[in-house]
Amino acid sequence: MSSQFTMYSTPWCGYCHRLKSQLAREGIEFDEVDIEAVPEAAAIVEKANGGNQTVPTLVFPDGSALTNPSVAQIKAQLAS
């Protein structure tokens, strides 16, 4: 299975680490981008969050985004 969305995160984000481990347990594949290492990624996160660099922010192929979602919210988004 290929990546289903992109997770924008930072290395120090506890919520990001927790979500990554939950997604791994569920077998949900994703790409990850560190917004501190990729400046243009920070702009994507700001656009999705009203100017804030809130992580984790997940962006889906259809352009929709979820900020700090639960695994249940992610599964619902992937199913829609």
Backbone bond lengths (Angstrom), bond angles and torsions (degrees), N, CA, C in turn:
res aa  C-N    CA-C-N  psi(-1)  N-CA   C-N-CA  omega(-1)  CA-C   N-CA-C  phi
1 M - - - 1.453 - - 1.521 108.82 -
2 S 1.320 115.32 142.90 1.459 118.91 -179.00 1.523 109.93 -93.53
3 S 1.295 114.96 171.57 1.455 121.94 179.39 1.522 110.15 -57.72
4 Q 1.348 115.78 137.44 1.457 120.06 -176.65 1.520 112.65 -104.10
5 F 1.333 117.53 -13.57 1.464 122.03 178.55 1.514 107.86 -168.62
6 T 1.328 115.68 173.74 1.460 121.85 176.49 1.513 108.66 -113.50
7 M 1.332 115.87 130.18 1.458 121.38 175.25 1.520 108.15 -101.68
8 Y 1.316 115.71 123.28 1.456 121.78 174.93 1.522 106.74 -96.00
9 S 1.330 116.09 127.49 1.461 120.56 -173.18 1.522 110.74 -147.72
10 T 1.333 114.74 -178.22 1.465 122.28 170.49 1.524 107.08 -132.00
11 P 1.333 117.30 156.91 1.471 119.88 -178.31 1.525 113.36 -64.44
12 W 1.324 117.94 -24.79 1.462 121.28 -174.39 1.521 113.75 -97.83
13 C 1.320 117.41 1.87 1.468 122.14 -175.57 1.525 111.68 -80.45
14 G 1.332 116.22 111.59 1.460 120.87 179.41 1.520 113.03 -63.35
15 Y 1.341 116.57 -39.73 1.463 119.78 178.47 1.528 110.65 -62.57
16 C 1.342 116.15 -36.77 1.467 120.75 179.24 1.524 110.34 -64.31
17 H 1.328 116.58 -46.90 1.470 120.40 -179.49 1.528 110.64 -60.67
18 R 1.340 116.69 -43.68 1.463 120.22 -179.29 1.524 110.33 -63.34
19 L 1.331 117.38 -46.14 1.461 120.51 -178.83 1.522 110.88 -63.95
20 K 1.333 117.55 -40.86 1.475 120.20 179.07 1.522 110.66 -59.84
21 S 1.335 117.95 -42.29 1.465 119.64 -179.19 1.527 110.60 -68.83
22 Q 1.334 117.65 -37.05 1.466 120.37 177.74 1.529 110.67 -64.76
23 L 1.325 116.87 -42.60 1.465 120.74 179.42 1.521 111.02 -65.56
24 A 1.331 117.11 -37.98 1.461 120.65 177.89 1.532 110.14 -62.04
25 R 1.328 117.24 -43.30 1.468 121.41 178.03 1.523 111.44 -61.12
26 E 1.334 116.65 -34.45 1.465 121.56 -179.02 1.532 112.27 -84.20
27 G 1.334 117.01 -8.36 1.458 120.49 -179.31 1.521 113.22 73.38
28 I 1.330 116.55 24.86 1.474 121.19 179.51 1.527 108.04 -92.16
29 E 1.334 115.51 120.43 1.461 120.36 -176.96 1.523 110.84 -92.62
30 F 1.331 114.90 144.61 1.459 120.30 -178.97 1.520 108.94 -154.93
31 D 1.317 115.08 161.83 1.456 121.82 171.49 1.518 107.04 -94.63
32 E 1.324 115.97 150.60 1.463 119.66 178.69 1.512 109.57 -125.54
33 V 1.334 115.48 137.98 1.457 121.49 178.18 1.526 108.12 -129.11
34 D 1.330 115.99 126.22 1.464 122.39 176.99 1.527 107.72 -83.58
35 I 1.340 117.14 113.84 1.467 119.79 -175.26 1.528 112.40 -69.91
36 E 1.332 116.93 -15.56 1.468 118.74 176.26 1.522 111.16 -81.43
37 A 1.325 117.22 -25.32 1.464 121.45 -179.64 1.529 112.19 -92.62
38 V 1.327 116.59 -21.15 1.464 121.66 -176.92 1.539 108.14 -124.71
39 P 1.341 117.04 93.00 1.470 120.23 -174.39 1.524 114.57 -54.88
40 E 1.327 118.10 -37.38 1.467 118.97 -179.49 1.530 111.49 -67.77
41 A 1.322 117.65 -23.20 1.468 120.72 176.59 1.519 110.81 -68.69
42 A 1.324 117.29 -35.16 1.469 120.58 177.96 1.529 109.89 -60.38
43 A 1.320 117.44 -36.46 1.471 121.12 178.85 1.525 110.80 -66.49
44 I 1.324 117.42 -36.93 1.471 121.35 177.46 1.530 109.60 -62.94
45 V 1.345 115.93 -44.28 1.468 121.16 179.84 1.528 110.39 -64.86
46 E 1.322 117.31 -42.41 1.462 120.78 178.53 1.529 110.81 -61.03
47 K 1.333 116.62 -41.69 1.462 121.09 -179.61 1.532 110.70 -62.16
48 A 1.339 116.75 -38.67 1.468 121.30 -178.25 1.527 112.28 -76.78
49 N 1.336 117.25 -17.11 1.467 121.00 -172.16 1.530 113.37 -126.63
50 G 1.310 116.69 34.66 1.459 120.56 174.59 1.515 114.11 58.09
51 G 1.337 116.27 36.28 1.461 120.82 177.08 1.521 114.63 95.32
52 N 1.328 117.66 -5.57 1.467 120.99 -179.31 1.523 111.69 -96.36
53 Q 1.320 115.84 146.12 1.467 120.73 175.96 1.529 108.84 -93.72
54 T 1.323 115.36 69.14 1.456 121.84 -177.93 1.524 109.51 -92.07
55 V 1.324 116.51 127.56 1.463 121.49 177.99 1.526 109.05 -128.05
56 P 1.344 117.67 152.65 1.458 126.09 -1.47 1.530 112.42 -75.17
57 T 1.316 114.79 137.60 1.457 122.02 170.06 1.519 106.85 -115.67
58 L 1.328 115.88 127.76 1.457 121.44 179.23 1.516 108.38 -107.28
59 V 1.332 116.34 132.07 1.456 121.32 177.78 1.523 107.57 -118.85
60 F 1.329 115.39 129.01 1.454 122.69 -176.11 1.524 110.58 -98.31
61 P 1.342 117.39 161.61 1.469 120.32 -177.08 1.524 114.24 -56.33
62 D 1.350 117.58 -27.35 1.466 119.45 -179.92 1.530 112.57 -81.69
63 G 1.358 116.33 0.69 1.450 120.17 178.37 1.518 113.98 94.81
64 S 1.330 117.21 -9.66 1.466 119.61 178.12 1.523 109.54 -72.72
65 A 1.333 115.79 160.05 1.461 120.60 -177.46 1.521 110.00 -140.16
66 L 1.334 115.13 149.60 1.464 122.87 172.92 1.519 107.22 -127.51
67 T 1.327 116.51 138.90 1.461 121.01 178.97 1.524 109.23 -112.88
68 N 1.328 115.91 125.31 1.466 123.98 -179.46 1.532 111.39 46.85
69 P 1.350 117.13 53.07 1.459 120.37 -176.24 1.533 112.00 -81.75
70 S 1.321 114.74 163.71 1.463 120.63 170.13 1.534 107.96 -83.98
71 V 1.326 115.64 164.73 1.466 119.40 176.07 1.526 109.72 -61.78
72 A 1.339 117.25 -37.15 1.469 120.55 178.59 1.532 110.77 -61.26
73 Q 1.335 117.13 -41.39 1.469 120.13 178.46 1.531 110.42 -64.43
74 I 1.327 116.79 -39.38 1.465 120.73 179.78 1.528 110.01 -65.78
75 K 1.336 117.12 -44.93 1.468 120.03 178.84 1.523 110.49 -60.86
76 A 1.335 117.85 -40.54 1.464 120.87 179.04 1.517 110.70 -63.87
77 Q 1.337 116.84 -40.78 1.470 121.16 179.13 1.525 110.10 -65.20
78 L 1.320 117.93 -41.50 1.460 121.34 -179.36 1.526 111.32 -68.24
79 A 1.337 117.06 -30.44 1.465 121.24 -178.49 1.525 112.35 -78.68
80 S 1.333 116.72 -20.95 1.477 119.39 -175.22 1.515 111.79 -81.65
